């Protein structure tokens, strides 16, 4: 009985702590993409974009034959609010919720911390997973520029629009190594 209970606990802890999207992990060989049975909407060799079953985009970037970057983008359909990561909801989860969930504001890459379009302010917050694989979670939240927000209320108005899991060194290469860390920065678990 003890060995069955130990095996069950081990299975649950491995399942809960798996850092992946559609069972694809950072560092996996490019050939692992063959098991994705979704419609391809773009393929340039190093980046493949799929349409998820709930109508969103899922992009996978490979470098040197290994997965280094995965992004799940919400295409604004109210029926497609479930991202490929549990515990978050597109269009509903706020930056404040994310900070509370992880107990930190994480960090930002100084050259990729935010963007502005004609209509929206977009924030990119990074969180280092508590794993030996050097994965980083990036949450992309946005708020309309015409929303009535202040510095004090912006975190509760910024809503989840995309999630990224990426290799730490790959992000440093594309976004730069300079970062600003929250004083309460710590590694996270899903």
C-alpha positions as CSV (number, residue, x, y, z in Angstrom):
1,X,0.0,0.0,0.0
2,X,2.8,2.4,0.9
3,X,4.5,1.9,-2.5
4,X,1.2,2.5,-4.4
5,X,0.7,5.7,-2.4
6,X,4.3,6.9,-3.1
7,X,3.9,6.1,-6.8
8,X,0.6,8.0,-6.9
9,X,2.1,11.1,-5.1
10,X,5.2,11.0,-7.4
11,X,2.9,10.9,-10.5
12,X,0.8,13.8,-9.2
13,X,3.9,15.9,-8.5
14,X,5.4,15.2,-11.9
15,X,2.1,16.0,-13.6
16,X,1.4,19.2,-11.7
17,X,5.0,20.6,-12.2
18,X,5.2,19.8,-15.9
19,X,6.2,23.0,-17.8
20,X,4.8,22.5,-21.3
21,X,2.2,23.6,-23.8
22,X,0.4,20.8,-25.6
23,X,3.0,18.4,-24.1
24,X,5.8,20.3,-25.8
25,X,8.7,21.4,-23.5
26,X,11.5,23.9,-23.9
27,X,14.6,22.0,-25.1
28,X,12.5,19.3,-26.8
29,X,13.7,18.2,-30.2
30,X,12.1,19.9,-33.2
31,X,10.7,16.4,-34.2
32,X,8.4,16.6,-31.1
33,X,6.3,19.1,-33.1
34,X,5.1,16.1,-35.2
35,X,2.8,15.0,-32.5
36,X,0.8,18.3,-32.6
37,X,-2.4,17.5,-34.5
38,X,-3.6,21.1,-35.1
39,X,-4.0,23.1,-38.2
40,X,-0.8,24.8,-39.3
41,X,-1.4,28.4,-40.2
42,X,2.3,29.4,-40.8
43,X,5.6,27.6,-41.2
44,X,8.9,29.4,-41.9
45,X,11.2,26.5,-40.9
46,X,12.2,27.8,-37.4
47,X,8.8,29.0,-36.4
48,X,5.5,27.1,-36.8
49,X,2.2,28.6,-35.9
50,X,-0.9,26.5,-35.2
51,X,-4.6,27.3,-34.6
52,X,-5.7,25.8,-31.3
53,X,-9.0,24.0,-30.9
54,X,-10.5,27.1,-29.1
55,X,-9.4,29.3,-32.0
56,X,-6.3,30.9,-30.7
57,X,-2.7,30.9,-32.0
58,X,0.1,28.7,-30.7
59,X,3.6,29.4,-32.1
60,X,6.7,27.3,-31.5
61,X,10.2,28.6,-32.4
62,X,13.1,26.2,-32.7
63,X,16.8,26.9,-32.8
64,X,19.6,24.4,-33.5
65,X,16.9,21.7,-33.7
66,X,15.4,22.4,-30.2
67,X,12.3,24.2,-28.9
68,X,13.3,27.5,-27.4
69,X,10.1,29.6,-27.5
70,X,6.4,28.9,-27.3
71,X,3.6,31.5,-27.4
72,X,-0.1,31.2,-27.0
73,X,-2.0,34.3,-28.2
74,X,-5.6,35.1,-27.5
75,X,-7.5,36.1,-30.7
76,X,-10.2,37.9,-28.6
77,X,-13.0,35.3,-29.1
78,X,-14.9,35.1,-25.8
79,X,-15.2,31.3,-26.4
80,X,-11.4,30.9,-26.5
81,X,-10.4,32.4,-23.1
82,X,-8.6,29.2,-21.8
83,X,-4.8,29.5,-22.6
84,X,-2.6,26.4,-22.9
85,X,-1.4,27.0,-19.3
86,X,-3.7,26.2,-16.4
87,X,-4.8,28.7,-13.8
88,X,-5.0,31.7,-16.1
89,X,-7.8,33.1,-18.3
90,X,-7.4,35.3,-21.3
91,X,-9.2,38.6,-21.1
92,X,-10.0,38.1,-17.4
93,X,-6.8,37.4,-15.4
94,X,-5.2,40.7,-14.5
95,X,-1.6,41.6,-13.9
96,X,-2.6,42.1,-10.2
97,X,-4.0,38.5,-10.2
98,X,-0.7,37.2,-11.7
99,X,1.3,39.1,-9.1
100,X,-0.8,37.6,-6.3
101,X,-0.7,34.1,-7.7
102,X,3.1,34.1,-7.9
103,X,3.9,36.4,-4.9
104,X,6.1,38.5,-7.1
105,X,6.1,40.9,-10.0
106,X,9.0,38.9,-11.5
107,X,11.2,40.9,-13.7
108,X,11.3,42.7,-17.1
109,X,13.8,42.7,-19.9
110,X,14.7,46.4,-20.0
111,X,14.4,46.5,-23.8
112,X,11.1,44.5,-23.9
113,X,9.2,45.5,-20.8
114,X,6.2,47.2,-22.6
115,X,4.9,48.3,-25.9
116,X,2.3,50.8,-27.1
117,X,0.0,50.5,-30.1
118,X,-2.3,53.3,-31.2
119,X,-5.0,51.8,-29.0
120,X,-3.3,49.7,-26.2
121,X,-0.6,49.7,-23.6
122,X,1.0,46.2,-23.4
123,X,3.1,44.9,-20.5
124,X,5.5,41.9,-20.6
125,X,6.3,40.4,-17.1
126,X,8.7,37.6,-16.8
127,X,8.9,34.9,-14.1
128,X,11.6,32.2,-13.7
129,X,10.2,28.7,-13.1
130,X,11.5,26.7,-10.2
131,X,13.0,24.0,-12.5
132,X,16.4,22.9,-13.7
133,X,15.5,23.6,-17.4
134,X,15.9,27.5,-17.3
135,X,12.3,28.2,-18.5
136,X,10.8,31.6,-18.3
137,X,7.1,32.4,-18.2
138,X,6.2,35.7,-19.9
139,X,2.7,37.0,-19.3
140,X,1.5,39.6,-21.8
141,X,-1.2,41.9,-20.5
142,X,-2.9,44.8,-22.2
143,X,-5.3,47.7,-21.5
144,X,-7.0,50.1,-23.8
145,X,-5.3,53.5,-23.8
146,X,-8.7,55.2,-23.5
147,X,-9.5,53.2,-20.3
148,X,-9.8,55.4,-17.3
149,X,-6.8,54.0,-15.4
150,X,-4.3,55.6,-13.0
151,X,-0.9,54.4,-11.9
152,X,-2.6,52.9,-8.8
153,X,-5.3,51.0,-10.8
154,X,-3.4,50.0,-14.0
155,X,-2.4,46.5,-12.6
156,X,-6.1,45.6,-12.1
157,X,-7.0,46.7,-15.6
158,X,-4.2,45.0,-17.5
159,X,-5.7,41.8,-18.8
160,X,-4.0,38.6,-20.0
161,X,-3.6,38.6,-23.8
162,X,-0.8,36.0,-24.4
163,X,1.5,33.6,-22.5
164,X,5.0,32.6,-23.5
165,X,7.3,29.8,-22.2
166,X,10.9,30.3,-23.4
167,X,14.4,29.3,-22.8
168,X,16.2,31.9,-20.6
169,X,19.3,32.3,-22.8
170,X,17.1,32.6,-25.9
171,X,15.2,35.5,-24.3
172,X,18.4,37.1,-23.3
173,X,19.6,36.9,-26.9
174,X,16.5,38.4,-28.5
175,X,15.4,40.9,-25.8
176,X,18.8,41.7,-24.2
177,X,20.5,40.6,-20.9
178,X,19.6,43.8,-19.0
179,X,16.8,43.2,-16.6
180,X,15.0,44.9,-13.7
181,X,13.8,42.6,-10.9
182,X,11.0,43.0,-8.4
183,X,12.6,43.3,-4.9
184,X,10.4,40.2,-4.0
185,X,11.5,38.3,-7.1
186,X,11.5,34.5,-6.6
187,X,11.1,31.4,-8.7
188,X,7.6,30.2,-9.4
189,X,5.5,27.1,-9.8
190,X,2.4,26.7,-11.9
